[in-house]
Amino acid sequence: MAGRKKLDRTNLHARVAPGTGDKLKEIAQLLGYIYDSEGSPGQLLDAIALWGVNINLQ
């Protein structure tokens, strides 16, 4: 069976305030975590969890 290689990923579901998803995408894009030409919150969360990425947007 041909097709895309399956990635070893885990789904995470969270209830957040309205607009938080868009804000996370914006922060991810600003920091260079991009997938399919938009910010990737998943990559951003991986970076925070694995490397302790410091986010200071001030």
C-alpha positions in Angstrom: 0.0 0.0 0.0 1.5 3.3 -1.1 1.0 6.6 0.6 2.3 9.0 3.1 4.7 7.8 5.8 2.8 7.7 9.2 4.5 9.9 11.8 5.0 8.8 15.4 2.7 11.4 17.0 0.3 11.7 19.9 -2.9 13.6 19.8 -3.5 16.2 22.5 -6.9 17.8 23.0 -7.3 20.8 25.2 -10.1 23.2 26.0 -8.9 26.8 25.7 -10.3 30.2 25.5 -11.7 31.5 22.1 -8.8 32.8 20.0 -6.1 30.8 21.8 -5.6 28.4 18.9 -5.1 31.3 16.5 -2.7 33.0 19.0 -0.6 29.7 19.3 -0.4 29.5 15.5 0.8 33.1 15.4 3.4 32.5 18.1 4.6 29.3 16.4 5.0 31.2 13.1 6.9 34.0 14.8 9.3 31.5 16.3 9.8 29.6 13.0 7.6 26.5 13.8 5.8 26.3 10.5 3.8 23.5 8.7 2.0 24.0 5.4 2.8 27.7 5.4 1.2 28.5 8.8 2.3 28.3 12.4 2.4 24.8 13.9 1.2 24.8 17.5 2.2 21.1 17.8 5.8 21.8 16.9 5.8 24.7 19.3 4.6 22.5 22.1 7.2 19.9 21.3 9.9 22.5 21.5 8.7 23.7 24.9 8.4 20.2 26.3 11.7 18.9 24.8 14.0 21.8 24.9 12.4 24.3 27.4 12.0 26.9 24.7 11.6 30.3 26.3 8.8 32.4 24.9 9.2 36.2 25.6 7.1 38.2 23.1 7.6 41.6 24.8 
